[in-house]
Amino acid sequence: MSTPTTTAIIDLDLPGPTISRHVYGHFAEHLGRCIYGGFWVGEDSDIPNERGLRSDVVDALRAIRIPNLRWPGGCFADDYHWRDGIGPRDQRPRMVNSHWGDVVEDNSFGTHEFMDLCELLGADPYISGNVGSGTVQEMSEWVEYLTRGDDSPMAALRRANGRDEPWKVPFWGLGNEAWGCGGHMRVETFSALARQYATYARNHGGNELYRIAAGADTADYHWTETLMRSFGDLAADPAAPVAPFQALSLHYYTMSGDWADKGSATEFTVDEWYTTLARAHRMHELLTRHSTVMDRYDPHRKVGLVVDEWGTWWNVEPGTNPGFLYQQNTLRDALVASVHFDAFHSHADRVVMTNIAQTVNVLQAMILTDPDSGALVLTPTYHVFEMNTEHHDADALAVHLRDVPTLTAAGRELPLVSASASASTTGDTALVSLSNLDAESGRTVLLDLRGRQVIGHSARILGAEGLGAHNTPDRPSDVAPRAHDGVRPSERGLEVDLPAHSYVTVALELA
């Protein structure tokens, strides 16, 4: 019996908007073992490190070309006062991290350590400023401390703490989840505050801030509309600069249950598999609707949409601190990531950056570090990021799918094949990403490639026998990419075998 076929029509000669590399951004909060025990082990640790920053974590993230890193939160950001995290570490004041485990934070990882981390990673810093419990002056002075190069008061303080030259800080967040842990504000109140804080988050020297106002939770389109209405006339002059902020954010998490019982990371039914992926696929709808609201006020699409928290959120691993949000990461999480990236690629004209939550040891992490052995584990989600690096700063290509099987899960129609594609700016290569979300059945995808001659191809696959397959210190490569030989020439392009519950990338060489 032949395998059913889905057709993906791709016009290789019709490039669309650029997929910013910043769509592949990351997030590191003072939460559980993300910072302490993840990135930061201290100079005296037996684990190899550079100035206290764990070397193998840095190397792994450099390998996936991490473009930016968001810090210090999250909810922690609106409790964080930056002056507590500068100066000699043994003299820094302590604080209570009331959001995440009610533990005492010693502030040994602060501004200088974070900026050092970004330099080691080759990543742009994205700093979330404190609007919830901070002041306008506090945020303004933090920007000055980081980015001013002359003898201003904050520049002098930075030099006294050992850093002569200013840093480049392109991305600046104006609060976090102002509708929730960032102040439980009404959007009308926050909209005014965002304009005020943005005004005093100034550009110093050659550093130009891209200011991101805390945006909506999931489907709160009223929040998005109110922030958009706070701008002046964005339609009149397509070349006029956007002020006082340049983007707004969106947060959306995926789970199989509800907030009280989110579901297990590793033990789940086939129905829960589909529920999860249907909820992940909802990102397409959210981006379309938020973008439609934004288009009403910004037809030239000058204001960016930043999805700076997304990913799976499961019940914590048994026996771990419930406030640390440590969870395993399976093949299911990898396909949640691939579905999200297809959505982000298809909205590349509006989505300028995203940040998965989070990078190490928290939620849908790239990396897990074992606190007992010190072992480092790369998760299935990490491998999706690695397999997609050629999408960074490439031109999106529209993918038109035909004969896609669907089913209904969580009250939503779920297409069981997901895809996206891009072409390099040099025009000589392209990358096609394909996901088979069917838990049980394989499928053939006919790549109907038009407009350019394909002179070579190669493919890789990420899959496993079980839906809950994951990597551990003892079995670090149970879910890892490998070469895929299930690709054949066709009169119309290429035929690609897409096994059940798998992710495949096909790299094309173009004439």
N, C-alpha and C positions, 0 to 999 in steps of 0.2 A: 504494500500500500504506500503510495507516494505521500511525502510530507506536504502539507498545505503551504501555499506560497502567499506572501505579502509583497507588494511592489512598492518600492521607494523611488520616486522620480526626483532626480536632482539635476538642475541646470548648472553645470560647473562654470559656465561663462557669465553668470548673473550674480555677482557678489552683492551681499547686502551690508548692513551696518557691521561695524567692528565689534567683535566679542572682546571686551576689555579683559586683560589678564586679571584685573582686580575682582572679576566674578569668582575667581578661585581663591578668595581671601579666607583668613582664619581669625580665630577669636580665643583669647586667653584671659580668663578672669581669675581673681583671687578666690578660688573655689576648690575645695578638696585638694587633690594632688596635681592640679594643673600647673601652678607656678612652683610651689614647694614640693620637691620630689619628682616633678615633671621637667620643667625647664631649669629650675634652680636647685643645685645640690650643694653649693658653697665651695669655696676654694679648698677647704680641708677634706673634701669627700674623697673616698677611695675610687669613686666612679670618675673616669677621665672627664675633665672639664676644662674650659677656658674661662678664667676669671669667675668661676663659680657656675657657669652655664654648661649644662650637660652636652658633651661633644657629639654623642651619637644621635641625640634628638636634633641638634642643629644640622648635622650632616643629612639626616633623613628628610628634613623639611627643605633643605637646599636642593635635594634631588628632585622634588616636585615643584621647584621654582616658586616657592611661596612668595606671593606678590605683596602682601600686606598683613599686618597683625593688629587686631583690635585689643585694647587694654585700657583701664584695669577692670572693666566690667561693661555690661551687666549691672545687676542690682548693686554690686559692690561699688560701682563708680560713683553713685550718688550718696555714698557714705565716706568716700575717700577724699582726704585733704592732702594735697600733693606735698606740702612742706613737711609732713610727717615722714616722707620717704626720701629725703635728701640728707646729706651730711654723713658723718661717721655712723656706721651701722649700729655700733654699741651705744650710741647716744640717741637713737631715734625713739620717739614715743610709741607705745603700744596702743592698740585699739581692739575693740570687739567686732568680729565679723558676724554680725547678728543675722545676716541672711543665710549664711552657709555654714551650718554646724555649730554656731554660737561659740566659735573658737577664738582664742586671742591671736591677733595678727601682730607680728613684731616689726613690720615695715622694712625688713631687711632687703626685700626686692622692691625698689622704687624707680623713680624716673631715670636715673643714670643706668641702672641695671637693665631696664626695659630698652632704652635707646642702644645700649651695648648689644643686647640681644638682636635688635632689628638690624644693626650693622653686620653682625655675624651671619644672620640669615640672608642678607641682601634684600630685606623686605622694607616697604614703606610703613612707618608707624601710623596707626589710626588710634588717636587718644580720645577716650570718652570723658568729657568734662562733667563736673559735678554741678548740676542745676538743682537737684532735690534738696540737699542740705548745705550747699555752698553759696558763694556770693559771686556777683559779677566781677568784683575786683580780684577775687581769688583765681577765677578762670583767666582773666586778662593777664594777670601776673605770671601764670603758668606758661601761657603762650610766649610772653616776653622772655621768661627764663630759658625756654627751649630754643628760641629762634632769633633773638636779637644779638647783633655782633659788636655793638659799640660799648661804651662804658655806662650804660643805663644801670639802675639799681639791681634789676633782676639778672642782667648779664654779669654784673660784678659778683653777685651771689653765686651764680653758676661757676664762674672762674674760681671762686674761693673753695668750691667743692670739687675742683679738679678738672673741669672741662673748659678749655679756652675757647674753642670755636663753637659757634651755634650749630644746632642740628637742623636738618630739613624735616619738617613735619607737615606733610601735605593734607592729611585728613584729620578733621576735628569734629567730634560728636558733641552736640548740645543736649546733654542729658541722656537718659535711657529709660524707656518704658514709663514716661511721665504719667501715663494713665494708670500705672500700678505702683511697683516698688519705688519708682522715681518721684513719688509725690502724691499719687492718687489725685491728679489734677483733672479738671475739665479742660477740654481742648482749647476753649476760648482763653482760659488763663494761660495755658502753656504757650499758645501761639504768640501772645504778647511777650512772654518771657523769652522765647526763642529769638525774636527780633532784637530784644534788648541785649541778651548774652552774645548774639552773633555780632552786634555792633562793636562790642568791646573785645572780642576775639580778633585782634588786629593782625594785619600783615606787617611783618618787620623785615626790612632789607629785601632780599630776593625770595623770601619764603611767602608763598601765596597759599592761604588756607582754603580748603574745600570744606565748608561747614555743613554738617549734616544734622538736621533737627530730628529729635526723637519722634518717630512716626507711629503708625497704626499697629494695633494688635489684630492680626488675621483679617477679618472682613469689616473692620470699622472704617467704612468709606466716609463717614461724616468727619472723622479725624483728618483724613487726607484732604477732604474738600476744604475744611476750615484752614488748614495750613496753606493750601494753595491760594485761598482767597486773601491771605495776609500779604501776598506779594502785590507789587504795583502791576501795571499793564504789561504782561509778558507777551502779548500778541502783537503789539504795535511794531516793534523793531527787533527782527531776529538776531541782530548783531549786538544789541544792548546787553550789558553784563547783568547777571542775576544777583540780587542782593535783598536782604542782608545775609541769607544763607543760600546754599546752592543745591541742596538735596534734602530729601526726607527719607526716613527709614520705614521698614516693615519687618515684623517678627511673626514667624509661623513655625510651629513644631508639629511633628508627625508622631502618632502613637496608635496602637490598636484599641486601647480602652479609653477611659476618661481621665481627668486630672487626678481623681482619687485612686484609681487603679489603672495605671498606664499600660500594663501588659509586661510580660517577661521578654528580656532581650534575646533569650536563646530557646525557651520552651514555648512553642506556639503552634496553633493548628493551621491547616491550609486556609480556613476561613479568615483567621487573623492575618495571615500572609496577604490575602487579597484586600482586606480592610485597610491594612497599613499602606499598601501601594496605591489604593484608590485615594486615600487621604494625601499621600505624597503628590499624586497627580493633580490634586486640587490647586497646587501652586500655579498651574496654567490659568485657572479661573481667577485667582487672586491677582495675578499680575495683569491680566486683561482688564479687570474691573477697576483696580487702582489706577492703571494707566489711562483708562477712559475718563475717569474723574480728573486726572491731571491734564489730559489733552484739552478739556473744556477751557482751562485757564492758561494753558501753556501749549498752544498748537505747534510751536517750533521745537518742543521737547528739549528745552534748555535746562530744566530742573531734573536732577537725577533721582532715581529710585534705588535705594540701598537696602538690600535684604540682609541686615547685619546680624540676624540670628535666625538660623534655620537648622533642621535636622531632626533626628529621632530622639524621643525622650521616653525611656523605659523605667520600670521599677528598678531600684538599685540592686546590684548583685547581693545575694544573701550574705549576711555577716559583715557587710561594710556599713560605714557611717551613712545614714539616710540623708544627711545634709551635704554629702560630698559628691553625690550624683555620679558615682562610678558605675558603668555598665559595660557589658561585653558588646561586641560589634560583629555581626554576622553577614552572610551573603545578602540577606534581606536589606540590611543597612546600605550595602553597596548599591543595590538597585534603587533604593530611595534616593541616594545621591545622584545616580545617573538620570533618573526621571527629573530631578530638580534642575540638573544642568541642561537638559533638553529644553525645559521651560525658560531658563535664563537666556540661553542662546536665541530662542525664538523672540525674546523681548530685548534684544541687544540695543535697540534704539532708545530704550528708557532705563533699563537696568544697568547701572554703571559699576556696581560693586556688590558682592555678597560675602558673608562671613559665616562659615559653618560653626556650630556650637558643639564641642569646642576642640581645641587642638590636641591636648594630651590629658588622658585619664579622666575626662569628664564628658558625659553625654556621647554624641557621635564622634568620637575622637579619631584622629589619624594614627595616634601612637598610644600604646599602653605600656607603662613601666611597672615591673614587678617590685614591690617594696621589699621583699625578702631576698630575692636573688640578684636584683638589679637588672634583670634581663629586659630588653626592649622588644616589643612586638609591634609589627606593622599590621594594621587592621585591613579588612577588605575595602573599607571606604578609602583608606590611603591609596590603595591600588587604582581605584577609579580616578582619583586626582592625578596619579602618575600617568595613567593611560591617556588622559585628556590634555596633557601639557601642550600639544600642538594646536589646541584651540585658542591658546593665549594670544590675544591681539591679532587673531585671524579674522577674515571676513566671513560672516555668517552666510550659509547657503540654505535656501528654503528646501525643505524635504516634504514632498507630497506623498502621503501614504495611501495605498489602496488595498482593499481586502484585509482590513485589520480586524481580527477577532476581538470581541468585547464581552465583558460580563458585568453584572451589577454587584457592587460591594459597598457597604456603608452608605447605601442610598444613592450611589453615584455610578455612572457608567465608566468602566475602566478599560481603555484600549490595552490589549495585551502585548503590543509591540510599540516601543517608543524609540525615537530616532532624532538625531540632529547632525549637522555637518558644517564644515568650514573650509575655506581655501586660504592658504598662506598669502600674505601680501605680495610675495615675489611671484605668485601665480603658478609655481611649478609643482606644488603639492596640495593635497586636500586630505581631510580626515573625516570619516563617517563613524558615528557612534550608534550602536544598536543594542537595545535591551529587549529580552524576551521575558516578560513578567508572568508567563504561564508557568504554574508550579509543576505541571506534569507533562506537557507536550512540547516537542520541538517544532520548529518552523523554518522554512526557507524564505529568505528575503532576496528578491530580485532587485539589485541596484540598477535602475534604468538611468544610466549616466549620459547626459546630453551636453553638447556645446564644446567639449574639449576631448582630445584623444588621451586615453589612459594607456600609458606605456609600461606601467609596473604597479604591483600591489603587494602588500603584506598585511597580515592580520594577527591579532592577539585576542585571547579569550580569558575571561574571569568567570569561573564557575566552580561548582562542587557537587557532590552526590546529594548531600542533604541540604534542606532549606535553612537549617540552623547552623550550618558549618561556620566555624570561626577559628581564629588563630590563638595560640597560647604559647607560653615560654617553652613547653615541651613539644609542641607541634606548631611551629611558627609559620609554616607555609601550606597549611591545609587549604587556604583560599588565597591563591597567588596567580598572577597572570602567566600565561604560557603562549607559545606560538600556536596559531590556529590554522590547520591545513584545510578547513572546510570552506574554501573559497574557490570558485571555478569561473572561467570566462563564459560569457553568454553573448548571444548576438546583440543584446541591448546593454551589455555592461558586465556585471558580475553577479553570480549567484552565491549567497552566503548562507551556510548552515548556522542556524541559531538554536542551539540545544535548549531544553527547558531550563528555566531560571538561570539565565546566563547573560553576560555582558560582553560584547565584541566591539573592537575598534578595527576599522579597515583603513590603512594608509594608502593613498593613491599617489602615483607619480604621473604628472601631466606633461604633455607635449605642448 
